[in-house]
Amino acid sequence: MVRLFAVVNRVTLAAVAAAAGCAQLAGIEDTVALGDALAVTRVSIGNKIVSAPLDPTGLSAIYFVAGSDPSKVDRVMGIPDARHGRWTTKLHAAAPVQYTLPDVPTPIPRLLALPSLQLSVPYGVLEHPDPQPAPADGTFMVNVTLDTAVAMGEAFQTYVVGPWLRHDFAAADVPLMAMQLAPAAFGFTGANDRISSRAQIDAVTPDDAFLILRYAGNALTGVAEAPAFAQTAGVTMVPAVTMTTVTQDQMLDMTIAPMAIAARYTGVVPAVATLTMDWSLQAAPGYSYALNFGPQLQAGSLMETDPGVSMLPYGNPFAARGWHTLLTLATQESRVYAPMGPLGMPTPITLSAGLNQFVEPTQAVTLEVPAGLPQAITLGGVRLAPDGLTIKQPTQFVDVSFTIDAPMLAAGPAPPPTVYEVDVYDLVVDATAMALVRQLVYSAVSNAPKFALPPEVFQVGHSYALRAVTNLGGFPSSDRGNFLDRELPLAQGYLDGGVLTVVP
């Protein structure tokens, strides 16, 4: 569930409009002097990673500054500097800043409450640079010569890195014992064909990687890559390719302590249950961002009694192009909240607590999921437990905080988290009116598990779930306000607080 700054598979948010009562410092619109500043870099993650300053024109950055009246907060507008991809101010004391990004379909305000005057953050997007929409009638025809005859249980898919598309071939397209794969023309229009959540289906360009992958169970066993081509209108004939066998020249030997992981969930409120543990290996272009998007190499699930994975072979045929192997361990317990919906029926939603870890695997790796696990969230002095609370609509900034556990590792106590996050989700009834779905409406980041959120985040008649997140590692330069530098390992803990409804 990595999401901090790398908004990759999701759109980010826009701030509250100037109509929310922005105060201006005298002269700030006339002269730009570099005081507090926020720079955003658009990071396009595709076959290659391409970074460029994000033009802030049409976006906004609002700094929250304590006013002369302690009960009020002045809102100071940052001045866009398109040349450097940033906003600047004449403030010379670090202040929380709420900013917007070019998200679709709905912008989501983001708050940075950090002690640095100069902040640099990435806006990560699964895309190739300058994406263009695919032709409305665009389809593809492929012809793949196989290295071995199709065997029982094998599955084939097209996977396109750049526009981030996937198409699973039906059994009829890959008959048993066939040595050639030549299905009918297909497009990427199915519900599961978009790897990214971008509304637009992007056209394939010569800079993208158009792959045909073969799996035996969860293991990647064959790959064919088409020569560079550009998609055309109508049917695009993909250059013929030959599949090669993936050499299983790596071994995963992963050790965990499942009982210790399970024990950490016992203290969270609201209470959760039923531990699930999954792991995966991806060839990931965005591996340093802990973004596990890319061809799957291997994957599996673990029981609470499993000590890990022992000497399991896998191969990464994409390592030479810089797609490092990313090992993800995701553990989770959950609960279900089901208020009555508009049809007089329960509308359930699953809420969770989790511990994740992202590393580049060595042959023998021990994963202790060392990030602190949030234990309880408090909003305006009220602990968010159990589900079904009500709060009055705030009229001033509202304090949010959370506690975390203190994991003990083999080498001693775990270090404190590197950075903390709170995400606010609006819970809305889905199209069937039979379940709730979450929509991110606000995200805040701080160097402490304490936040002050604007009152307009919480609207009367809406129900919300707050998610508290800890991040350990991953940001080697965060103490200087630089979140562009990224590295593994990264560990995360998170908790969904009790559902609350806002009343007048």
C-alpha positions as CSV (number, residue, x, y, z in Angstrom):
1,M,0.0,0.0,0.0
2,V,3.0,2.3,-0.6
3,R,1.6,5.7,-1.3
4,L,3.7,8.3,0.3
5,F,4.4,11.1,-2.3
6,A,4.5,8.4,-5.0
7,V,0.9,8.8,-6.0
8,V,1.5,6.5,-8.7
9,N,-1.5,4.4,-9.2
10,R,-3.9,7.1,-8.0
11,V,-4.6,10.7,-8.5
12,T,-3.5,13.2,-6.0
13,L,-5.5,16.0,-4.7
14,A,-6.2,19.6,-5.0
15,A,-6.4,22.0,-2.1
16,V,-9.2,23.9,-0.7
17,A,-10.2,26.9,-2.9
18,A,-9.1,30.4,-2.2
19,A,-12.7,31.0,-1.1
20,A,-11.8,29.2,2.1
21,G,-10.5,32.5,3.4
22,C,-6.9,32.8,2.4
23,A,-4.9,35.5,4.1
24,Q,-2.0,37.2,2.3
25,L,1.2,38.6,3.6
26,A,1.8,42.1,2.5
27,G,3.7,42.3,-0.7
28,I,3.9,38.6,-1.3
29,E,2.4,38.8,-4.7
30,D,4.7,41.5,-5.8
31,T,8.2,40.1,-4.9
32,V,9.3,36.5,-4.9
33,A,12.1,36.0,-2.4
34,L,13.1,32.4,-1.7
35,G,11.8,31.6,1.8
36,D,9.7,28.6,2.4
37,A,9.5,26.7,-0.9
38,L,8.1,23.5,-2.3
39,A,9.4,21.9,-5.4
40,V,7.6,19.0,-7.1
41,T,9.2,16.6,-9.7
42,R,7.1,14.6,-12.0
43,V,8.5,11.1,-12.1
44,S,7.2,9.1,-15.1
45,I,7.7,5.4,-14.3
46,G,7.6,3.2,-17.4
47,N,10.2,1.2,-19.4
48,K,12.6,3.9,-18.1
49,I,12.2,6.4,-15.3
50,V,12.1,10.0,-16.6
51,S,12.0,13.0,-14.2
52,A,11.2,16.6,-14.9
53,P,10.1,19.7,-12.9
54,L,6.3,19.8,-12.5
55,D,4.9,23.1,-13.8
56,P,2.8,24.5,-10.9
57,T,0.8,26.8,-13.1
58,G,-2.9,26.3,-12.4
59,L,-2.1,24.4,-9.1
60,S,-1.8,25.8,-5.6
61,A,0.3,25.7,-2.5
62,I,-1.2,27.2,0.7
63,Y,1.0,27.7,3.8
64,F,-0.8,27.5,7.2
65,V,0.7,30.2,9.5
66,A,-0.3,30.9,13.1
67,G,-2.1,34.2,13.4
68,S,-2.1,36.8,16.1
69,D,-5.2,35.2,17.4
70,P,-4.1,31.7,18.7
71,S,-7.5,30.3,17.6
72,K,-7.0,31.3,14.0
73,V,-4.6,30.2,11.2
74,D,-3.6,32.5,8.3
75,R,-3.4,31.0,4.9
76,V,-0.5,32.2,2.8
77,M,-0.5,31.5,-0.9
78,G,2.7,30.2,-2.5
79,I,3.9,31.9,-5.7
80,P,4.3,29.5,-8.6
81,D,7.7,29.4,-10.2
82,A,7.3,27.5,-13.5
83,R,10.9,27.7,-14.4
84,H,12.0,25.7,-11.3
85,G,8.9,23.6,-10.8
86,R,8.1,25.0,-7.4
87,W,6.2,27.4,-5.2
88,T,8.0,30.1,-3.2
89,T,7.1,32.5,-0.4
90,K,8.6,35.2,1.8
91,L,8.1,33.1,4.9
92,H,11.3,32.3,6.7
93,A,10.0,29.8,9.3
94,A,9.0,26.3,8.4
95,A,5.2,26.1,8.1
96,P,2.8,23.3,7.0
97,V,1.9,23.5,3.4
98,Q,-1.1,22.1,1.6
99,Y,-0.6,21.7,-2.2
100,T,-2.3,20.4,-5.2
101,L,-1.2,18.2,-8.2
102,P,-2.6,17.6,-11.6
103,D,-4.7,14.7,-10.6
104,V,-7.7,13.2,-12.4
105,P,-10.6,12.9,-12.0
106,T,-10.7,14.6,-8.6
107,P,-7.8,16.5,-7.0
108,I,-6.8,15.5,-3.4
109,P,-5.3,18.0,-1.1
110,R,-1.9,17.0,0.5
111,L,-0.4,18.5,3.6
112,L,3.3,18.5,4.5
113,A,4.0,19.4,8.1
114,L,7.8,19.2,8.2
115,P,10.6,21.3,9.8
116,S,12.4,22.1,6.6
117,L,12.0,25.4,4.8
118,Q,12.9,23.8,1.4
119,L,10.9,20.8,0.5
120,S,11.4,18.6,-2.6
121,V,8.9,15.8,-3.3
122,P,8.1,13.5,-6.3
123,Y,4.9,13.2,-8.1
124,G,5.2,9.6,-9.3
125,V,3.0,8.4,-12.2
126,L,2.8,5.0,-13.9
127,E,3.3,6.3,-17.5
128,H,5.7,7.0,-20.2
129,P,6.4,10.7,-20.7
130,D,3.8,12.8,-22.7
131,P,1.2,10.0,-22.9
132,Q,-1.3,10.2,-25.7
133,P,-4.6,8.4,-25.8
134,A,-4.8,5.2,-27.8
135,P,-7.0,5.1,-30.9
136,A,-10.6,4.3,-29.9
137,D,-10.6,1.3,-32.2
138,G,-7.1,0.2,-31.4
139,T,-6.4,-3.5,-31.2
140,F,-3.2,-5.7,-31.5
141,M,-2.4,-8.9,-33.3
142,V,0.6,-10.9,-32.0
143,N,2.4,-14.0,-33.4
144,V,4.8,-15.7,-31.0
145,T,6.9,-18.8,-31.7
146,L,7.1,-20.8,-28.5
147,D,10.2,-22.5,-27.1
148,T,8.2,-25.4,-25.8
149,A,4.7,-26.8,-26.5
150,V,1.9,-25.4,-24.4
151,A,1.5,-27.6,-21.3
152,M,-1.4,-28.1,-19.0
153,G,-1.7,-25.3,-16.4
154,E,0.4,-22.8,-18.3
155,A,-1.0,-19.2,-18.7
156,F,0.0,-16.5,-21.1
157,Q,-0.5,-12.7,-21.0
158,T,0.5,-9.6,-22.8
159,Y,2.2,-7.0,-20.4
160,V,3.0,-3.5,-21.7
161,V,5.3,-1.4,-19.5
162,G,4.9,2.3,-20.3
163,P,1.2,2.6,-20.8
164,W,0.9,-0.2,-18.1
165,L,-1.5,-2.5,-19.8
166,R,-2.1,-6.3,-19.4
167,H,-4.2,-8.8,-21.4
168,D,-4.7,-12.4,-20.2
169,F,-5.2,-14.9,-23.0
170,A,-8.1,-17.3,-22.8
171,A,-7.5,-21.0,-22.9
172,A,-8.9,-21.1,-26.5
173,D,-6.1,-18.8,-27.6
174,V,-3.3,-21.2,-26.3
175,P,-4.4,-24.7,-27.2
176,L,-2.5,-27.6,-25.5
177,M,0.6,-28.7,-27.4
178,A,0.6,-25.7,-29.6
179,M,4.0,-24.3,-30.7
180,Q,2.6,-21.0,-32.0
181,L,0.6,-18.3,-30.2
182,A,-1.5,-16.4,-32.6
183,P,-4.8,-15.3,-31.0
184,A,-7.4,-13.1,-32.5
185,A,-6.9,-9.3,-32.4
186,F,-7.4,-7.9,-28.9
187,G,-7.5,-4.6,-27.1
188,F,-7.0,-3.5,-23.5
189,T,-10.6,-2.7,-22.7
190,G,-11.4,-5.3,-20.0
191,A,-11.9,-4.4,-16.3
192,N,-8.6,-5.9,-15.3
193,D,-6.5,-4.7,-18.4
194,R,-5.2,-1.5,-16.8
195,I,-2.3,-2.0,-14.4
196,S,-2.4,1.7,-13.5
197,S,-5.6,3.4,-12.5
198,R,-5.3,6.1,-15.2
199,A,-8.6,6.7,-16.8
200,Q,-7.0,7.1,-20.2
201,I,-5.7,4.1,-22.1
202,D,-2.4,5.3,-23.5
203,A,-1.1,4.5,-27.0
204,V,1.9,2.2,-27.2
205,T,5.1,3.9,-28.3
206,P,8.6,2.7,-29.5
207,D,9.9,3.6,-26.0
208,D,7.6,1.0,-24.3
209,A,8.2,-2.7,-23.6
210,F,5.6,-4.9,-25.2
211,L,6.0,-8.3,-23.6
212,I,4.4,-11.7,-23.9
213,L,4.8,-13.6,-20.6
214,R,4.3,-17.3,-19.7
215,Y,3.5,-18.6,-16.2
216,A,3.5,-22.0,-14.6
217,G,1.5,-21.3,-11.5
218,N,3.0,-18.1,-10.1
219,A,6.4,-18.5,-11.7
220,L,7.5,-16.6,-14.8
221,T,8.9,-19.3,-17.1
222,G,9.0,-17.6,-20.6
223,V,9.2,-14.2,-22.1
224,A,9.1,-12.7,-25.6
225,E,9.6,-9.0,-26.2
226,A,8.5,-7.3,-29.4
227,P,10.9,-5.0,-31.3
228,A,10.0,-1.3,-30.8
229,F,6.9,-0.2,-32.7
230,A,4.3,2.6,-32.6
231,Q,0.6,1.8,-32.3
232,T,-1.6,2.7,-35.3
233,A,-5.3,3.2,-35.7
234,G,-7.3,0.0,-36.1
235,V,-5.3,-3.2,-35.9
236,T,-1.6,-2.9,-35.1
237,M,0.4,-5.9,-36.3
238,V,3.0,-6.5,-33.5
239,P,6.3,-7.7,-35.0
240,A,6.7,-11.5,-34.7
241,V,8.7,-12.7,-31.7
242,T,10.1,-15.9,-30.3
243,M,9.7,-16.8,-26.6
244,T,12.7,-17.8,-24.6
245,T,12.9,-19.8,-21.4
246,V,13.5,-17.8,-18.2
247,T,16.6,-19.1,-16.5
248,Q,15.8,-19.9,-12.9
249,D,19.2,-18.8,-11.6
250,Q,18.2,-17.1,-8.4
251,M,17.0,-18.6,-5.1
252,L,14.6,-17.0,-2.6
253,D,15.4,-18.0,1.0
254,M,13.2,-15.8,3.1
255,T,12.8,-16.2,6.9
256,I,10.1,-14.6,8.9
257,A,8.7,-14.9,12.5
258,P,5.0,-15.4,11.9
259,M,4.0,-15.7,15.6
260,A,5.8,-12.5,16.4
261,I,4.1,-10.8,13.6
262,A,0.7,-12.1,14.7
263,A,1.3,-10.9,18.3
264,R,1.8,-7.3,17.2
265,Y,-1.8,-7.1,16.0
266,T,-3.3,-7.8,19.4
267,G,-2.9,-4.3,20.6
268,V,-4.6,-2.3,17.8
269,V,-8.0,-0.7,18.2
270,P,-10.5,-1.3,16.8
271,A,-9.6,-4.9,17.0
272,V,-8.7,-6.9,13.9
273,A,-8.4,-10.6,13.3
274,T,-7.4,-13.4,10.8
275,L,-3.8,-12.9,9.8
276,T,-3.0,-13.1,6.1
277,M,0.6,-13.0,4.7
278,D,1.5,-12.8,1.0
279,W,4.8,-12.3,-0.7
280,S,5.8,-11.5,-4.3
281,L,8.8,-10.9,-6.5
282,Q,8.5,-8.3,-9.3
283,A,10.9,-7.1,-11.9
284,A,10.1,-3.5,-11.0
285,P,11.2,-0.3,-12.9
286,G,10.2,1.7,-9.9
287,Y,11.9,-0.6,-7.3
288,S,13.7,2.2,-5.5
289,Y,10.3,3.8,-4.8
290,A,9.1,0.5,-3.4
291,L,6.6,0.3,-6.3
292,N,5.9,-3.3,-7.0
293,F,4.6,-2.8,-10.5
294,G,6.2,-4.9,-13.2
295,P,6.3,-8.5,-14.4
296,Q,5.7,-10.9,-11.6
297,L,8.6,-13.4,-11.2
298,Q,7.2,-15.5,-8.3
299,A,4.6,-15.1,-5.6
300,G,2.9,-17.0,-2.8
301,S,1.0,-17.0,0.5
302,L,2.1,-18.0,3.9
303,M,0.3,-19.6,6.8
304,E,0.7,-18.4,10.4
305,T,2.9,-21.5,11.1
306,D,5.2,-21.0,8.1
307,P,8.7,-19.8,8.9
308,G,9.1,-18.3,5.4
309,V,10.2,-19.6,2.0
310,S,13.1,-22.0,1.5
311,M,15.3,-22.2,-1.6
312,L,12.6,-21.4,-4.2
313,P,14.1,-20.8,-7.6
314,Y,13.2,-17.8,-9.8
315,G,14.7,-15.7,-12.6
316,N,14.7,-12.1,-13.6
317,P,15.2,-11.7,-17.3
318,F,14.8,-7.9,-17.1
319,A,17.7,-7.1,-14.7
320,A,19.9,-5.8,-17.5
321,R,17.4,-3.1,-18.3
322,G,17.4,-1.8,-14.7
323,W,14.2,-3.5,-13.5
324,H,15.6,-4.8,-10.2
325,T,13.9,-7.6,-8.3
326,L,11.7,-6.2,-5.6
327,L,10.5,-8.6,-2.8
328,T,7.3,-7.5,-1.0
329,L,6.0,-9.1,2.2
330,A,2.5,-7.9,3.0
331,T,0.8,-9.0,6.2
332,Q,-2.6,-7.9,7.3
333,E,-5.5,-8.4,9.7
334,S,-8.9,-6.9,9.2
335,R,-12.4,-6.3,10.4
336,V,-15.7,-5.6,8.7
337,Y,-18.0,-2.6,9.4
338,A,-21.5,-2.8,7.9
339,P,-23.9,0.1,8.6
340,M,-27.3,0.1,7.1
341,G,-27.4,1.5,3.6
342,P,-30.0,3.4,1.6
343,L,-31.8,0.2,0.6
344,G,-32.3,-0.9,4.2
345,M,-29.5,-3.5,3.9
346,P,-26.1,-3.6,5.4
347,T,-23.3,-1.9,3.4
348,P,-20.1,-3.6,4.5
349,I,-16.5,-2.4,4.1
350,T,-13.3,-4.1,5.1
351,L,-10.9,-2.1,7.3
352,S,-7.4,-3.3,8.1
353,A,-4.2,-3.1,10.0
354,G,-1.0,-4.1,8.2
355,L,2.8,-4.5,8.2
356,N,4.7,-4.5,5.0
357,Q,8.3,-4.7,4.0
358,F,10.0,-4.0,0.6
359,V,13.6,-5.2,-0.1
360,E,15.9,-6.3,-2.8
361,P,16.3,-9.9,-2.0
362,T,19.5,-11.6,-1.2
363,Q,19.8,-15.4,-1.3
364,A,19.1,-15.5,2.4
365,V,17.0,-12.7,3.8
366,T,15.3,-12.2,7.1
367,L,12.2,-10.0,7.2
368,E,11.3,-8.6,10.6
369,V,8.8,-6.0,9.4
370,P,10.4,-3.4,11.7
371,A,8.1,-0.4,11.2
372,G,6.0,0.6,14.2
373,L,2.4,-0.6,13.9
374,P,-0.1,2.1,14.8
375,Q,-2.2,1.1,17.8
376,A,-4.9,3.8,18.1
377,I,-5.9,7.0,16.4
378,T,-7.2,10.1,18.2
379,L,-9.1,12.9,16.5
380,G,-9.9,16.1,18.4
381,G,-9.2,14.3,21.7
382,V,-11.6,11.4,20.8
383,R,-10.1,7.9,20.3
384,L,-11.4,6.5,17.0
385,A,-12.9,3.2,18.3
386,P,-15.2,1.5,18.0
387,D,-16.7,2.0,14.5
388,G,-19.8,4.1,14.2
389,L,-18.7,7.2,16.1
390,T,-20.2,10.6,15.5
391,I,-18.4,14.0,15.7
392,K,-19.6,17.5,15.3
393,Q,-18.3,19.3,12.2
394,P,-15.1,21.1,13.2
395,T,-14.9,24.9,12.9
396,Q,-11.2,25.1,13.6
397,F,-8.1,23.0,12.7
398,V,-8.6,19.6,14.3
399,D,-5.7,17.6,15.9
400,V,-5.1,14.0,14.8
401,S,-2.5,11.8,16.5
402,F,-1.7,8.1,16.9
403,T,0.3,5.8,19.0
404,I,2.6,3.0,17.7
405,D,4.1,-0.1,19.2
406,A,7.8,-0.6,19.8
407,P,8.9,-3.7,17.9
408,M,11.9,-5.7,19.3
409,L,14.2,-7.0,16.6
410,A,16.9,-9.6,16.8
411,A,19.5,-6.8,17.2
412,G,17.5,-4.8,19.7
413,P,14.7,-2.2,19.6
414,A,13.6,-1.0,16.2
415,P,14.5,2.6,15.3
416,P,11.7,5.1,15.3
417,P,9.8,5.7,12.0
418,T,11.4,8.0,9.4
419,V,8.1,9.7,8.5
420,Y,4.4,9.5,9.4
421,E,1.3,9.8,7.4
422,V,-2.5,10.2,7.9
423,D,-4.9,9.6,5.0
424,V,-8.6,10.5,5.2
425,Y,-11.0,8.4,3.3
426,D,-14.6,9.3,2.6
427,L,-16.8,6.2,2.7
428,V,-19.4,6.2,0.0
429,V,-22.1,3.8,-1.1
430,D,-21.1,2.0,-4.3
431,A,-23.1,1.8,-7.5
432,T,-25.0,-1.3,-6.3
433,A,-26.0,0.5,-3.0
434,M,-24.9,-2.8,-1.3
435,A,-21.4,-1.9,-0.1
436,L,-19.2,1.0,0.9
437,V,-16.1,2.0,-1.0
438,R,-13.3,4.4,0.1
439,Q,-12.3,7.6,-1.7
440,L,-9.2,9.4,-0.6
441,V,-10.0,13.0,0.2
442,Y,-6.9,14.2,2.1
443,S,-3.4,13.1,2.9
444,A,-1.0,14.5,5.4
445,V,2.7,13.8,6.1
446,S,4.8,14.8,9.2
447,N,7.9,13.9,11.0
448,A,5.8,13.1,14.1
449,P,2.6,11.2,14.6
450,K,0.7,14.4,15.2
451,F,-1.2,16.5,12.6
452,A,-3.5,19.5,12.4
453,L,-6.1,19.1,9.6
454,P,-8.2,21.9,8.2
455,P,-11.8,21.8,9.3
456,E,-13.2,21.7,5.8
457,V,-11.8,18.2,5.3
458,F,-14.8,16.9,7.4
459,Q,-18.2,17.5,5.8
460,V,-21.6,17.1,7.5
461,G,-23.4,13.9,6.6
462,H,-20.2,12.1,5.4
463,S,-18.6,9.1,7.0
464,Y,-14.8,8.8,7.2
465,A,-12.1,6.3,8.0
466,L,-8.6,7.7,8.9
467,R,-5.6,5.5,8.1
468,A,-2.4,6.1,10.2
469,V,0.8,5.1,8.5
470,T,4.4,4.7,9.6
471,N,7.4,4.5,7.2
472,L,10.8,3.2,8.3
473,G,13.6,3.7,5.8
474,G,13.1,4.6,2.2
475,F,13.9,8.3,2.5
476,P,17.6,8.8,3.1
477,S,17.5,12.6,2.9
478,S,14.2,13.3,4.6
479,D,15.9,15.2,7.4
480,R,16.8,17.8,4.8
481,G,13.3,18.0,3.4
482,N,14.4,16.0,0.3
483,F,12.0,13.2,-0.5
484,L,13.2,12.8,-4.1
485,D,16.0,10.5,-3.0
486,R,14.6,7.0,-2.5
487,E,16.2,3.7,-1.6
488,L,15.4,0.3,-0.2
489,P,14.7,-1.2,2.3
490,L,11.4,0.3,3.3
491,A,9.0,-1.0,6.0
492,Q,5.5,0.2,6.7
493,G,2.8,-0.2,9.3
494,Y,-0.7,1.0,9.0
495,L,-4.1,1.1,10.8
496,D,-7.6,2.1,9.8
497,G,-9.2,3.9,12.7
498,G,-12.9,3.5,13.7
499,V,-15.4,4.9,11.2
500,L,-16.9,8.3,12.2
501,T,-19.8,10.3,10.8
502,V,-19.9,14.1,10.9
503,V,-23.0,15.7,12.2
504,P,-24.0,19.4,12.5
